[in-house]
């Protein structure tokens, strides 16, 4: 248990919690949509059972992702994917399908579990990368994060709307983790170990790339919307 006293453990734990919170805002919306047509006395049950089922499946997927990231070249692919997820977070375009409310408890629970799995790829990859193969850290991070997401989802969504910098910080964190992940890929790990400066430059470059590219694409997608307003 000596690892609990190391700053690296607590930094990685903070990264996992932040990644989960920033990337799980939509999951809170899905839960609300799936339960909105249920009687009031069944809504809490649907949220509880649906969330527990989703958490268990997400844990399984994350453990699987941790194993996959031990294979050569997959961390390089994962790092690229994390960069893209971070850019998409700032770009602000969400392709999530609209979900219908359900009048039955079983249907609502099923919808919550399936939707969470479909939407959780970014969470799984981000958390697996931040855990760096430490299973204890992985479990602790998820256990701490999930209650925050479920019970604090409304507050989290309000904070993100009021303080957009939280989203920017989260996106930059994904870029930082992507840089660290790329350097730890088995195919280049031995070489990277002797390039000490890269362990600072690569994460920093990943964070700056995500923020710069994400903000640029967001401004481009917002600009055309203002043009038609002058017509009439």
RONUDO-831236 format. One record per residue: residue number from 1; residue in three letters; x, y, z of N, C-alpha, C, O, CB in turn. Coordinates in steps of 0.1 Angstrom, whole numbers. Glycine has a CB too. Layout:
BEGIN
REC|NUM|ALA|X|Y|Z|X|Y|Z|X|Y|Z|X|Y|Z|X|Y|Z
...
***
This chain:
BEGIN
REC|1|UNK|8|-12|0|0|0|0|9|13|0|3|24|2|-9|0|12
REC|2|UNK|22|11|-2|31|23|-2|27|33|-13|30|44|-12|45|18|-3
REC|3|UNK|21|27|-24|18|36|-35|8|47|-32|8|57|-38|13|28|-47
REC|4|UNK|1|45|-21|-9|55|-17|-2|68|-12|-9|79|-12|-18|50|-5
REC|5|UNK|10|67|-8|17|79|-3|25|86|-14|32|96|-11|27|75|8
REC|6|UNK|24|81|-27|32|88|-37|23|98|-44|11|96|-46|36|77|-48
REC|7|UNK|29|109|-48|22|120|-55|16|115|-68|6|120|-73|30|132|-57
REC|8|UNK|24|106|-75|19|101|-88|5|94|-87|-3|96|-96|29|91|-94
REC|9|UNK|3|87|-76|-10|80|-74|-21|90|-74|-32|89|-80|-10|72|-62
REC|10|UNK|-19|101|-66|-30|111|-63|-32|119|-76|-43|124|-78|-27|119|-52
REC|11|UNK|-21|122|-83|-23|130|-96|-31|122|-106|-40|127|-112|-9|133|-102
REC|12|UNK|-28|109|-107|-35|100|-117|-50|99|-112|-59|99|-120|-28|86|-118
REC|13|UNK|-52|98|-99|-66|96|-94|-74|109|-97|-85|108|-101|-66|94|-79
REC|14|UNK|-67|121|-95|-74|133|-99|-77|134|-114|-88|139|-118|-66|145|-95
REC|15|UNK|-68|129|-122|-70|128|-137|-82|120|-140|-91|124|-148|-58|123|-144
REC|16|UNK|-83|108|-134|-94|99|-137|-108|105|-133|-117|104|-140|-92|85|-129
REC|17|UNK|-108|111|-121|-121|117|-116|-125|129|-126|-136|130|-130|-119|123|-102
REC|18|UNK|-115|137|-130|-118|148|-139|-123|144|-152|-132|149|-158|-105|157|-140
REC|19|UNK|-116|134|-158|-120|128|-171|-134|123|-170|-142|125|-179|-110|117|-175
REC|20|UNK|-137|115|-160|-151|110|-158|-161|120|-157|-172|119|-164|-151|101|-146
REC|21|UNK|-159|131|-149|-168|141|-147|-171|149|-160|-182|151|-164|-164|151|-136
REC|22|UNK|-160|153|-167|-162|161|-179|-168|153|-190|-176|159|-198|-148|166|-183
REC|23|UNK|-165|140|-191|-170|133|-203|-184|126|-200|-189|119|-208|-160|122|-207
REC|24|UNK|-189|128|-188|-201|121|-184|-213|130|-183|-224|125|-178|-199|113|-171
REC|25|UNK|-212|142|-187|-224|151|-186|-235|146|-195|-247|147|-190|-220|165|-191
REC|26|UNK|-233|141|-207|-243|136|-215|-250|123|-209|-262|121|-211|-238|132|-229
REC|27|UNK|-243|116|-202|-248|104|-196|-259|108|-186|-269|101|-184|-238|95|-189
REC|28|UNK|-257|119|-179|-267|123|-169|-280|127|-177|-291|125|-172|-262|135|-161
REC|29|UNK|-278|133|-188|-290|137|-196|-298|125|-201|-310|124|-201|-286|146|-209
REC|30|UNK|-290|114|-205|-296|102|-210|-305|96|-198|-316|91|-201|-286|92|-214
REC|31|UNK|-300|96|-186|-307|90|-175|-320|98|-173|-331|92|-171|-298|91|-162
REC|32|UNK|-319|111|-174|-331|119|-172|-342|117|-183|-354|116|-180|-328|134|-171
REC|33|UNK|-337|116|-195|-346|113|-206|-353|100|-205|-365|99|-208|-339|115|-219
REC|34|UNK|-345|90|-202|-351|76|-201|-361|75|-190|-370|66|-192|-339|66|-199
REC|35|UNK|-360|83|-180|-369|81|-168|-380|91|-168|-389|90|-159|-361|82|-155
REC|36|UNK|-381|100|-177|-390|111|-176|-405|108|-176|-413|115|-171|-387|121|-186
REC|37|UNK|-408|96|-183|-422|92|-184|-426|82|-173|-438|78|-173|-425|86|-197
REC|38|UNK|-417|79|-164|-420|69|-154|-428|76|-142|-426|88|-140|-407|62|-148
REC|39|UNK|-436|69|-135|-442|74|-123|-430|78|-113|-420|73|-113|-451|64|-116
REC|40|UNK|-433|88|-105|-423|94|-96|-416|83|-87|-404|83|-85|-429|105|-87
REC|41|UNK|-425|74|-82|-419|64|-73|-410|53|-80|-403|46|-73|-430|56|-66
REC|42|UNK|-411|53|-94|-402|43|-101|-389|50|-106|-380|43|-110|-410|37|-112
REC|43|UNK|-389|63|-107|-378|70|-113|-365|68|-105|-354|65|-111|-380|85|-113
REC|44|UNK|-365|68|-92|-353|65|-84|-348|51|-86|-336|49|-87|-356|68|-69
REC|45|UNK|-358|41|-87|-354|28|-89|-347|26|-103|-337|19|-104|-366|18|-89
REC|46|UNK|-353|32|-113|-347|32|-127|-333|37|-127|-324|32|-133|-356|39|-137
REC|47|UNK|-331|49|-121|-318|55|-120|-308|47|-113|-297|45|-117|-319|69|-113
REC|48|UNK|-312|41|-102|-303|33|-94|-299|20|-101|-287|17|-102|-310|29|-80
REC|49|UNK|-309|12|-105|-306|-1|-112|-299|1|-125|-290|-6|-129|-319|-9|-114
REC|50|UNK|-304|11|-133|-298|14|-146|-283|18|-144|-275|14|-152|-306|24|-153
REC|51|UNK|-281|27|-135|-267|32|-132|-258|21|-127|-246|20|-132|-267|43|-122
REC|52|UNK|-263|12|-118|-255|1|-113|-251|-8|-125|-239|-13|-126|-262|-7|-102
REC|53|UNK|-261|-12|-133|-258|-20|-145|-248|-14|-154|-239|-21|-159|-271|-23|-152
REC|54|UNK|-249|-1|-157|-240|6|-166|-226|6|-160|-216|5|-167|-245|20|-169
REC|55|UNK|-225|8|-146|-212|9|-140|-205|-4|-141|-193|-5|-144|-214|13|-125
REC|56|UNK|-212|-15|-138|-206|-29|-139|-200|-31|-153|-189|-36|-154|-216|-40|-135
REC|57|UNK|-208|-29|-163|-204|-31|-177|-192|-22|-180|-183|-26|-188|-216|-29|-187
REC|58|UNK|-193|-9|-175|-182|0|-178|-169|-5|-172|-158|-4|-178|-185|14|-174
REC|59|UNK|-170|-10|-160|-158|-16|-153|-152|-27|-161|-140|-27|-163|-162|-21|-139
REC|60|UNK|-160|-36|-166|-156|-47|-175|-148|-42|-187|-138|-47|-190|-167|-56|-179
REC|61|UNK|-155|-32|-194|-149|-27|-206|-135|-20|-203|-126|-21|-211|-158|-17|-212
REC|62|UNK|-135|-13|-192|-122|-5|-188|-111|-15|-185|-100|-13|-189|-125|4|-176
REC|63|UNK|-114|-26|-178|-104|-36|-175|-99|-42|-188|-87|-44|-190|-109|-47|-166
REC|64|UNK|-108|-44|-198|-104|-50|-211|-95|-40|-218|-85|-43|-225|-117|-53|-219
REC|65|UNK|-99|-27|-217|-91|-16|-224|-77|-15|-218|-67|-13|-225|-98|-3|-223
REC|66|UNK|-76|-17|-205|-63|-17|-198|-54|-28|-204|-42|-26|-206|-64|-18|-183
REC|67|UNK|-60|-40|-205|-52|-51|-211|-48|-48|-225|-36|-50|-229|-60|-64|-211
REC|68|UNK|-57|-43|-234|-54|-40|-247|-42|-30|-249|-34|-31|-258|-66|-35|-255
REC|69|UNK|-42|-20|-239|-32|-10|-240|-18|-15|-237|-8|-7|-237|-36|2|-231
REC|70|UNK|-17|-28|-233|-3|-33|-231|3|-39|-243|14|-42|-244|-4|-44|-220
REC|71|UNK|-5|-40|-254|-1|-45|-267|7|-34|-275|3|-22|-274|-12|-51|-275
REC|72|UNK|17|-38|-283|24|-28|-290|15|-20|-300|6|-26|-306|35|-34|-298
REC|73|UNK|18|-7|-302|12|2|-311|-3|6|-307|-8|16|-312|11|-5|-325
REC|74|UNK|-10|-1|-299|-23|2|-295|-24|15|-287|-34|22|-288|-30|-9|-288
REC|75|UNK|-14|18|-279|-13|30|-272|-12|42|-281|-17|53|-278|-2|30|-261
REC|76|UNK|-4|40|-292|-3|51|-301|-17|54|-308|-20|66|-310|7|47|-312
REC|77|UNK|-24|43|-311|-37|45|-317|-47|52|-306|-54|61|-309|-43|32|-321
REC|78|UNK|-46|47|-294|-54|52|-283|-51|67|-280|-60|74|-278|-52|44|-270
REC|79|UNK|-38|70|-281|-34|84|-279|-40|93|-290|-46|104|-287|-19|86|-279
REC|80|UNK|-40|89|-303|-46|96|-313|-61|98|-311|-67|108|-314|-44|90|-327
REC|81|UNK|-67|87|-306|-82|87|-304|-85|97|-292|-95|104|-293|-87|73|-301
REC|82|UNK|-77|97|-282|-79|106|-271|-78|121|-276|-86|129|-271|-69|103|-260
REC|83|UNK|-68|123|-284|-67|137|-290|-80|141|-297|-85|152|-296|-55|138|-299
REC|84|UNK|-85|132|-305|-97|135|-313|-109|137|-303|-118|145|-306|-100|123|-322
REC|85|UNK|-110|129|-293|-121|130|-283|-120|144|-276|-130|150|-274|-120|119|-272
REC|86|UNK|-108|148|-273|-106|161|-266|-110|172|-276|-117|182|-271|-92|163|-262
REC|87|UNK|-106|171|-288|-110|182|-298|-126|182|-300|-132|193|-300|-104|179|-312
REC|88|UNK|-132|170|-300|-146|170|-302|-153|176|-290|-164|181|-291|-151|155|-303
REC|89|UNK|-147|174|-278|-153|180|-266|-154|195|-267|-164|201|-263|-145|176|-253
REC|90|UNK|-144|201|-272|-143|216|-273|-151|220|-286|-157|231|-286|-129|221|-275
REC|91|UNK|-151|212|-296|-159|216|-308|-174|217|-305|-180|226|-311|-157|205|-319
REC|92|UNK|-178|209|-296|-192|211|-291|-203|205|-299|-215|208|-297|-194|225|-289
REC|93|UNK|-200|197|-309|-210|191|-317|-213|177|-311|-204|169|-310|-207|190|-332
REC|94|UNK|-226|174|-308|-229|162|-301|-238|154|-310|-249|159|-314|-236|164|-287
REC|95|UNK|-234|142|-314|-242|134|-323|-251|124|-316|-256|114|-322|-233|127|-333
REC|96|UNK|-252|125|-303|-260|115|-295|-275|115|-301|-281|126|-303|-260|118|-280
REC|97|UNK|-280|103|-302|-294|102|-307|-303|106|-296|-301|104|-284|-297|88|-311
REC|98|UNK|-315|112|-300|-325|115|-290|-331|102|-285|-334|93|-293|-336|124|-296
REC|99|UNK|-334|102|-272|-340|90|-266|-354|93|-261|-357|103|-256|-331|86|-254
REC|100|UNK|-362|83|-264|-376|84|-259|-377|80|-245|-370|71|-240|-385|75|-268
REC|101|UNK|-387|87|-238|-389|83|-224|-397|69|-224|-403|66|-234|-397|93|-217
REC|102|UNK|-396|62|-213|-403|49|-213|-412|48|-201|-410|54|-190|-392|38|-211
REC|103|UNK|-424|42|-203|-434|41|-193|-432|29|-184|-438|28|-174|-447|40|-199
REC|104|UNK|-422|20|-187|-420|8|-179|-406|9|-172|-397|14|-179|-422|-5|-187
REC|105|UNK|-405|4|-160|-393|4|-153|-382|-4|-160|-371|1|-162|-395|-2|-139
REC|106|UNK|-385|-16|-165|-375|-24|-172|-370|-18|-185|-358|-18|-187|-382|-38|-175
REC|107|UNK|-379|-12|-192|-375|-5|-205|-365|7|-202|-356|9|-209|-387|0|-213
REC|108|UNK|-368|14|-191|-360|26|-188|-346|21|-184|-336|27|-188|-367|34|-177
REC|109|UNK|-346|10|-176|-333|5|-171|-325|0|-183|-313|3|-184|-335|-7|-161
REC|110|UNK|-331|-7|-192|-324|-12|-204|-319|0|-212|-307|-1|-217|-334|-20|-212
REC|111|UNK|-327|10|-214|-322|22|-222|-310|28|-215|-300|32|-222|-333|32|-223
REC|112|UNK|-310|30|-202|-299|36|-195|-286|28|-197|-276|34|-200|-302|38|-180
REC|113|UNK|-287|15|-196|-275|7|-197|-269|7|-211|-257|9|-213|-278|-8|-193
REC|114|UNK|-278|5|-221|-274|5|-235|-268|19|-239|-257|19|-245|-285|1|-244
REC|115|UNK|-275|29|-236|-270|43|-240|-257|46|-233|-248|52|-239|-281|53|-236
REC|116|UNK|-256|42|-220|-243|45|-213|-232|38|-220|-221|44|-221|-244|41|-199
REC|117|UNK|-234|25|-224|-223|18|-231|-219|24|-244|-207|26|-247|-227|3|-233
REC|118|UNK|-229|28|-252|-227|35|-265|-219|48|-263|-210|51|-271|-240|37|-272
REC|119|UNK|-222|55|-253|-216|68|-251|-203|68|-242|-197|79|-241|-226|77|-244
REC|120|UNK|-199|57|-237|-188|56|-228|-175|52|-233|-165|50|-226|-192|47|-217
REC|121|UNK|-173|52|-247|-161|48|-252|-150|58|-248|-139|54|-245|-162|47|-268
REC|122|UNK|-153|71|-249|-144|81|-245|-139|80|-231|-128|81|-227|-149|95|-248
REC|123|UNK|-149|77|-222|-146|75|-207|-137|64|-205|-127|65|-198|-159|73|-199
REC|124|UNK|-140|52|-212|-132|40|-210|-118|42|-214|-108|38|-207|-138|29|-218
REC|125|UNK|-116|48|-226|-102|50|-231|-94|60|-222|-83|58|-219|-102|55|-245
REC|126|UNK|-101|71|-219|-95|81|-210|-91|76|-197|-80|79|-192|-104|93|-209
REC|127|UNK|-100|69|-190|-97|63|-177|-86|53|-177|-77|53|-169|-109|58|-170
REC|128|UNK|-87|44|-187|-76|34|-189|-63|40|-191|-53|35|-186|-80|24|-201
REC|129|UNK|-62|51|-199|-49|57|-201|-44|64|-188|-32|63|-186|-51|68|-212
REC|130|UNK|-53|70|-181|-48|77|-169|-44|67|-158|-35|70|-150|-59|86|-163
REC|131|UNK|-50|55|-158|-47|45|-148|-33|39|-150|-27|35|-140|-57|34|-148
REC|132|UNK|-28|39|-162|-15|34|-166|-12|20|-160|-2|17|-155|-4|43|-160
REC|133|UNK|-23|12|-161|-21|-3|-158|-23|-5|-143|-22|-17|-139|-8|-7|-162
REC|134|UNK|-25|5|-135|-26|3|-120|-41|-1|-117|-50|8|-117|-22|16|-112
REC|135|UNK|-44|-13|-114|-58|-18|-113|-64|-11|-100|-76|-8|-100|-58|-33|-111
REC|136|UNK|-56|-10|-89|-62|-4|-77|-66|10|-80|-77|15|-76|-51|-4|-66
REC|137|UNK|-57|18|-87|-60|31|-91|-73|32|-100|-81|41|-98|-48|38|-98
REC|138|UNK|-74|23|-109|-85|22|-118|-98|21|-110|-108|28|-113|-83|11|-128
REC|139|UNK|-98|11|-101|-111|8|-93|-114|20|-84|-126|24|-84|-109|-5|-85
REC|140|UNK|-104|25|-77|-107|36|-68|-112|48|-76|-121|55|-71|-94|40|-60
REC|141|UNK|-106|51|-87|-110|63|-95|-124|62|-100|-132|71|-99|-101|64|-107
REC|142|UNK|-128|50|-105|-142|48|-109|-152|48|-98|-163|54|-99|-143|34|-117
REC|143|UNK|-148|42|-86|-157|41|-75|-160|55|-70|-171|59|-66|-151|33|-64
REC|144|UNK|-149|64|-69|-151|78|-65|-159|86|-75|-167|94|-71|-138|84|-62
REC|145|UNK|-156|84|-88|-162|92|-98|-177|89|-100|-185|99|-102|-155|90|-111
REC|146|UNK|-181|77|-100|-195|73|-104|-205|80|-95|-215|85|-100|-197|58|-103
REC|147|UNK|-204|80|-81|-214|87|-73|-215|102|-76|-226|108|-76|-211|85|-58
REC|148|UNK|-203|108|-79|-203|122|-83|-211|124|-95|-219|134|-96|-189|127|-85
REC|149|UNK|-210|115|-105|-217|116|-118|-232|114|-116|-240|122|-121|-212|107|-128
REC|150|UNK|-236|104|-108|-250|101|-107|-257|111|-98|-268|116|-102|-251|87|-100
REC|151|UNK|-252|114|-86|-259|122|-77|-256|137|-79|-263|146|-74|-255|118|-63
REC|152|UNK|-245|140|-86|-242|154|-88|-243|158|-102|-237|169|-106|-228|157|-83
REC|153|UNK|-250|151|-110|-251|153|-125|-257|167|-128|-252|174|-137|-259|142|-132
REC|154|UNK|-267|171|-121|-274|183|-123|-264|195|-120|-263|204|-128|-287|185|-115
REC|155|UNK|-257|194|-109|-248|204|-105|-236|205|-115|-232|216|-118|-243|202|-91
REC|156|UNK|-231|193|-119|-220|193|-129|-224|200|-142|-216|208|-147|-216|179|-131
REC|157|UNK|-236|197|-147|-241|203|-159|-242|218|-158|-238|225|-167|-254|197|-164
REC|158|UNK|-247|223|-146|-249|237|-144|-235|244|-144|-233|255|-149|-256|240|-131
REC|159|UNK|-226|237|-137|-212|243|-135|-205|244|-149|-199|254|-152|-204|235|-126
REC|160|UNK|-207|234|-157|-201|234|-171|-207|245|-179|-200|252|-187|-203|221|-178
REC|161|UNK|-220|248|-178|-226|258|-186|-222|272|-181|-220|281|-189|-242|257|-184
REC|162|UNK|-220|273|-168|-217|286|-162|-202|289|-163|-198|300|-165|-221|287|-147
REC|163|UNK|-194|279|-162|-179|280|-163|-173|271|-174|-168|260|-171|-172|277|-149
REC|164|UNK|-174|275|-186|-169|267|-198|-155|263|-196|-150|254|-203|-171|275|-211
REC|165|UNK|-147|271|-188|-133|268|-186|-131|253|-181|-121|247|-183|-126|278|-177
REC|166|UNK|-141|248|-174|-140|234|-169|-139|225|-181|-131|215|-180|-153|231|-160
REC|167|UNK|-147|227|-191|-146|218|-203|-133|220|-210|-127|210|-215|-158|222|-213
REC|168|UNK|-128|232|-211|-115|235|-217|-104|227|-209|-95|221|-215|-112|250|-218
REC|169|UNK|-104|228|-196|-94|221|-188|-95|206|-190|-85|200|-191|-96|225|-173
REC|170|UNK|-107|201|-190|-109|187|-193|-104|182|-206|-97|172|-207|-124|183|-191
REC|171|UNK|-106|190|-216|-101|187|-230|-86|187|-230|-80|178|-236|-107|196|-240
REC|172|UNK|-80|197|-224|-66|198|-223|-60|186|-215|-49|181|-219|-62|211|-216
REC|173|UNK|-67|182|-205|-62|170|-197|-62|158|-206|-53|150|-205|-71|168|-185
REC|174|UNK|-72|156|-215|-72|145|-224|-60|145|-233|-54|135|-236|-85|144|-232
REC|175|UNK|-57|157|-238|-45|159|-246|-32|155|-239|-23|149|-244|-44|173|-252
REC|176|UNK|-31|160|-226|-20|157|-218|-18|142|-216|-7|136|-217|-21|164|-204
REC|177|UNK|-29|135|-212|-29|120|-210|-25|113|-223|-18|103|-223|-42|115|-205
REC|178|UNK|-30|119|-235|-26|113|-248|-11|113|-250|-6|103|-255|-34|120|-259
REC|179|UNK|-5|124|-247|9|125|-248|17|115|-240|27|109|-244|14|140|-245
REC|180|UNK|12|114|-227|19|104|-218|17|90|-223|26|82|-223|13|106|-204
REC|181|UNK|5|87|-228|1|74|-233|10|70|-245|15|59|-246|-13|73|-237
REC|182|UNK|12|79|-254|20|76|-266|34|72|-263|40|63|-268|20|89|-276
REC|183|UNK|40|79|-253|54|77|-249|55|63|-242|66|57|-241|59|88|-240
REC|184|UNK|44|58|-236|45|45|-229|42|33|-237|41|22|-232|36|46|-217
REC|185|UNK|39|35|-250|36|24|-259|49|15|-259|60|19|-261|33|29|-273
REC|186|UNK|46|1|-258|58|-8|-258|67|-7|-270|79|-10|-269|52|-22|-257
REC|187|UNK|62|-2|-281|70|-2|-293|81|9|-293|91|8|-299|62|0|-306
REC|188|UNK|79|20|-285|88|31|-284|92|34|-269|100|43|-267|83|43|-290
REC|189|UNK|88|26|-260|90|29|-246|105|29|-242|109|39|-236|83|18|-237
REC|190|UNK|113|20|-247|127|19|-243|134|32|-249|142|38|-242|134|7|-249
REC|191|UNK|131|36|-261|137|48|-267|132|60|-260|141|69|-257|133|49|-282
REC|192|UNK|119|61|-256|114|73|-250|120|75|-236|121|86|-231|99|72|-249
REC|193|UNK|123|64|-229|129|65|-216|142|73|-215|145|79|-205|132|51|-210
REC|194|UNK|149|73|-226|162|80|-227|160|95|-232|169|103|-233|172|73|-236
REC|195|UNK|148|98|-236|144|112|-241|137|119|-230|124|121|-231|136|111|-254
REC|196|UNK|144|123|-219|137|129|-207|128|141|-211|117|142|-205|147|132|-197
REC|197|UNK|133|149|-220|126|161|-223|112|158|-229|102|166|-227|134|170|-232
REC|198|UNK|111|147|-236|98|143|-242|87|141|-232|75|143|-235|100|131|-251
REC|199|UNK|91|137|-220|81|134|-210|74|147|-205|64|146|-198|87|126|-198
REC|200|UNK|80|158|-208|73|171|-205|67|177|-218|56|182|-218|83|181|-199
REC|201|UNK|75|176|-229|71|182|-241|58|175|-247|49|182|-252|82|182|-251
REC|202|UNK|58|162|-248|48|154|-254|34|157|-248|24|160|-255|51|140|-254
REC|203|UNK|33|156|-234|20|158|-228|15|173|-230|4|176|-233|20|155|-213
REC|204|UNK|25|182|-229|22|196|-230|17|199|-245|8|207|-247|34|205|-227
REC|205|UNK|24|193|-254|20|195|-268|7|189|-271|-1|195|-279|31|189|-278
REC|206|UNK|4|178|-265|-10|172|-267|-21|181|-261|-31|182|-268|-10|158|-260
REC|207|UNK|-18|187|-250|-28|195|-244|-30|208|-252|-42|212|-254|-24|199|-229
REC|208|UNK|-20|214|-256|-21|226|-264|-27|223|-278|-35|232|-283|-7|232|-266
REC|209|UNK|-24|212|-284|-30|208|-297|-45|207|-296|-52|212|-304|-23|195|-302
REC|210|UNK|-49|200|-286|-64|197|-284|-71|211|-282|-81|213|-288|-66|188|-272
REC|211|UNK|-66|219|-273|-72|232|-270|-72|241|-283|-83|247|-286|-65|239|-259
REC|212|UNK|-61|242|-289|-60|251|-301|-69|246|-312|-77|254|-318|-46|252|-306
REC|213|UNK|-68|233|-316|-76|228|-327|-91|228|-323|-99|231|-332|-71|214|-330
REC|214|UNK|-94|224|-311|-108|224|-307|-115|238|-307|-126|239|-312|-109|218|-293
REC|215|UNK|-107|248|-302|-113|262|-302|-114|267|-317|-123|274|-320|-103|271|-294
REC|216|UNK|-104|263|-325|-105|267|-339|-117|262|-347|-124|269|-353|-92|263|-347
REC|217|UNK|-119|248|-345|-130|242|-351|-144|247|-346|-153|248|-353|-130|227|-350
REC|218|UNK|-144|250|-333|-156|255|-327|-159|269|-333|-171|272|-335|-154|256|-311
REC|219|UNK|-149|278|-335|-151|291|-340|-156|290|-355|-164|298|-359|-139|300|-339
REC|220|UNK|-151|280|-362|-155|278|-376|-169|274|-377|-176|278|-386|-145|268|-383
REC|221|UNK|-173|265|-369|-187|259|-369|-197|270|-365|-208|269|-369|-188|247|-361
REC|222|UNK|-192|279|-356|-202|289|-351|-203|301|-361|-213|308|-361|-197|294|-337
REC|223|UNK|-192|304|-369|-192|315|-378|-204|315|-388|-210|325|-390|-179|316|-384
REC|224|UNK|-206|304|-395|-216|304|-406|-230|307|-400|-239|312|-407|-217|291|-413
REC|225|UNK|-233|304|-388|-246|306|-382|-249|321|-381|-261|324|-381|-247|299|-368
REC|226|UNK|-239|329|-380|-242|343|-379|-244|350|-392|-250|361|-393|-230|350|-372
REC|227|UNK|-241|344|-404|-242|350|-417|-257|352|-421|-260|363|-425|-235|342|-427
REC|228|UNK|-265|341|-420|-279|343|-425|-287|353|-417|-298|357|-421|-286|329|-424
REC|229|UNK|-282|357|-405|-290|366|-397|-292|380|-404|-301|387|-401|-283|368|-383
REC|230|UNK|-283|384|-413|-284|397|-420|-294|396|-432|-297|407|-437|-270|401|-425
REC|231|UNK|-298|385|-435|-308|384|-447|-322|387|-442|-325|385|-431|-307|370|-453
REC|232|UNK|-329|392|-451|-343|395|-448|-347|407|-455|-359|411|-454|-346|396|-433
***
